[in-house]
Amino acid sequence: MKWSDIITQVRDRLQEESETFFSNDRLLDIARRVQMEIATVAECLESSCAWVTTADIIEYDLPPDCLNMQAATCDAYPLNQVDFRRVHAKTYPVGQPACYYIFGNRIGLYPAPSGPLSLKVWYSQRPPLGAMTITHSGVSGATSATVEVQDNALVLVIAGGAYAGVNTFQFSDANYSTVGKLAAAITALNKGWIASRVAGCSEDEPASNLEIAGAASAYQKTLTLDCSIKLPEQFQFLIELGTIYRALWKDTEYEAGEAYRREYVDRLEALRRLYARRNSRSGTRQLRDAYRSSSPGSAGIRVFIP
């Protein structure tokens, strides 16, 4: 599933084959926001992140795409979540962390770690509104500048001027392997390119996750590069529904838009209930043997009880 496929399907339903009224950029912006809404409501995307603690440092920044914490470990020991108001002792202890709390966009450990330990968190993920923005200022006599995303590299082309030529960034190169590194490397060329990571996109997002796209102009205008769609294939129809109803409302076609809105909201609510039920059963479970026979050695049927 690609963003271009989403836009094509939306245009078919809107009976708008050209960009006469609905521009591709506008529809794509709506579709990105719909994907974020679905993931936020249903919490159907999950990810993890790991880093190393510092001695006596209590709080650490959560990943920018963290929506809700699911679990955490420190030095491979599972941590219990507690209310942050219950861990602020007059003298904060130092040692092996046993608990964690969430305050804002930071995670705090209790006790404070006594040294470098491996801290890993699992969380529900909020997809970003794009991966990276890039533009070319037109300096040094350039007449055009284009960006192309291939399946294994990002290709920048400048025509005219002192910096005319091609720069290729292979995603397999460790210096360009993440969106954060790639954006920094592009700007560091000092050839008029300015790139930055989109807010909410993880700095460690693999560059190979950038969606393949043909050459597009970034000459004196901002171009947004996208990650591949985060939601699974079965969510495509829901993204289309949300995009269509918002586009119709923008066009003041409220009656037509309302029909799509009702279907979208009903399906989204069903997903919310489905994933909420799944998450509520993800905690500690009791295990028993149902229908155990009285005869020795009979295992019966192993049943999980949420």
N, C-alpha and C positions, 0 to 999 in steps of 0.2 A: 504494500500500500504506500503510495507516494502522495505528497501534497498536490501535485499536478493532477492526479487521479481524482482527488476530492474536488478540486475546482472544476474539472470537466463534468463530473456528475452533478454538481450544483448548477452549473450553467445549463445543462440539459433540462433540469427541472424548472429552472427559471425561464427557459426558452430565450436565453440571452447568449448566443454563440460568440458575439464579439464583445469588446469592451466599451460599447457605446454608452452604457449607463453604469454597469458594475465593473470596475477595474479589477484585474487579477490581484493587484496589491491589496485592494480593499477586501476582497473576498478571502484572501489568504490571511490577512490580519484577523478577520472574524473567525476563521477556522482555527487559528492558533488559540484564540481566547476560548473557543468552545472546548477544545481539547483540554485546556487548563481547568475549565469549569467541571468537566466530566471527572477528571482525575481528582479534583479537590473534593467534590461531593461524594464520589464512590470510594475514594482512597484505594484505587485498584492498581496503582503502580507502586512498586516497592524497590528500594535500593539499599546500599550499605556504604559505609565509609570508615576508613581506619586511619589513625595517626598516632604519634608517640607523645606521651605526656611529659611535662617538665616538673621537676621537683618543686613542691610547695605551691604550684599554680593550680587553683581550684577550678576555674571556669575556662571553657574552650568554645570557639564558634562552631555552631552546627553548619552543615552544608547549606548553601543558599537555596537549594531545591527541596529542603526538608519541610514536609507538611506536618507530620505527626510522628513522634518517636514510637517505635514498636519494642525495641529491646536494646540492651547495651552490655558489653563485657569489658573488663579491664584485666589485662594479663590472663585472658581466657577464663576469668571468673565471672559468672553472671551477676549483674548488678540489679538491685531492687530500686524501683522508682519511688521517691518520697516527695512530700510537699516541701518546697524550699524553706518554708518558715520553720520547719522542724529540725533543720540541720545546722543552723547558725548558732553554734555553741560559743560561749564567751572565749574560750581558748580552743581554736579549731585544731582537731587532732591531725596528725600526719601518719600515714601508713598505707596499708593495702586498701584501696577503695572498696566499699561494700555496697554503697548506694549512689544514686544519681538523682539530680533534680533538673528541671527545665525552667529557665527564666528568660523570657524573650526568645532570642535566637541563639542562646548559649546553653551548654550543658555543664552542670557543676558536679564535682565528685566529692564524696564524703566517705572516709577521711580524705584529706588532700594527698595526692601521690607523693611518695618519698623519693621518687626518681623516675627515670624514663621507663614507662610501661606502655604496652600496646592497648590503645583504647579503640574499640570498634562499636559502631552504632548501626542499627537497622531501622529504617524509617519508611513511611509512605512518601512518595515523591510527587512534587509539583512540577509538571513539565514547563520549560521556559517558553517565552514568546520569541523564539529564534535562538540562534547560537552565537552569531558574531555579526557585527556591522562593519562595513568596509567602504571607504570612499577614496577617491583620488582628487587632490587639490588642483591638478592641472598646471603644476609648476614646471619651470624650465622648458616651456614651449611644447608640452605634450598636447596632442590633438584628440586623443581618445585613450581610454583605459578600460579594460574588460577583466572580468573575473569568471573563471570556470571551475566547477567542482567535478573532478573525475572520481572514479571508484577508489583510487589510491593516492590522489594528489590534488593539490590546489594550484591552479595555474593563473598567474597574473601577467597581463600583456599591456604594454604601453606603446602607443604609436606616436611618432613625432617627438622632437625635442631631444634634449641631452640624455634622457634616461630611457630612450626607446629600446625595447627588447622584451624578453620573456624571463620570468622568474617562476620556478616550479618548486613546490614544497611537498616532499614525499611524506605521507603520513607514517610510514614505517620508520622514518628518522626520529630518534628519541627527542630531538630538538623541536619537532613539530607534531608530536604525537597527541597532544591535547589541545583543546580550543584555546586555553589560556596561553600556552607556549606559542601556538600558531599566530594568535593575534599580536603578541609581543614581537615575534620575529618579523612579521609584515611591517609593522611600524618602524622597526629598527633598520629597515632597508634604507630609509631616508631618501626615497625616490618619489615622494608625494603621496604615498599610501598611508592611510590612517585606519587602523583596525582596533576594535575593542570588543570584549566579551559582553554579550547581552546580560543585563542584570537578571539574576535568577538562574542563569546557566552555570553549572558547576565548572570551576576552573579546570577540573580533571576530566571533563567530558571528552571522551576519545574523539580525535579529529576524524577518524574513520567513520564516525556516526553522522558526519555531514551528508546531507542528501545530495545526490548527484544532480548537477544542473548545468545546462549549456552556458556558453559565454554570455554574460550580461554586463551592461555598461555601469561602471561605478565612477564615471568621469564627472566630478563636481556634484555628485548626488550620493546619498547614502543607500547602500545596498545591504539587505539583510540576508545572511546565509542561515539556512534552517538545519536543525538536526532532523534525521528521519523521524517519522511519526512515532511517538512513544507508545501509544495505545495499540493493543493487538488488532489484527485484521477485522475481527467481529465487531469492533467499535466504529468502523468506517461509516456505516449507515447513520449512526447516532450523530457523528460529527457533521455529516451532510445535513441532517434535519435541523440541527442547531444553527448552522450557517445560513440555511435557506430562510428560516423564520426571522432571523435578525436582519438579513438583507431586505426582506419584504417590508419589515417594519421601518427600515431606513427609507424605503421608497414610499412610505405611508400606505402601503397595501396591507392594512391591519387585518382585514377580514380573511384574506388568504394566509397571511402570516400567522393568524391565531390558530388555524387548523394544524399547521406544522408545529406551532409552539406546544399545543396540547399533547400531540403525539410525542414530541421530544421530552417534555416534562414528565409524562407518564413513564416513558422508558427509563429516564434518568432516575426517577424515584424507585423503580423496580431494581435497578442496579445498586442504588444506595442501600436498599434493604438486604439485597443479596450479600454485598460485601460487608455490611455491618454484622450480619449473622455469622459470616466466616470469621471476622475479626474477634467477635465475642467468644468464639470457641478456640481461639489460638493460645489461651492461657493454660494453666496447669489442668491436666485431665486425670481422671481416675480410670484405672484399667481393671476390668473384672472378666471372669470367664462365665459367659452365659450358657445355660443348658448343660452345665457340667454333669457328666455321668457319675454315678456313685462308684463305678468301677475304678480301681487304681490305674493311674497313668493316663486317664482320659483328660484331654486338654479343653474340650468343649469349644466354644467360639469366643474369641477375644473381642471385646466390645469396648470402645471408647465412650466415656460418659462426660460430656462437657460440663 
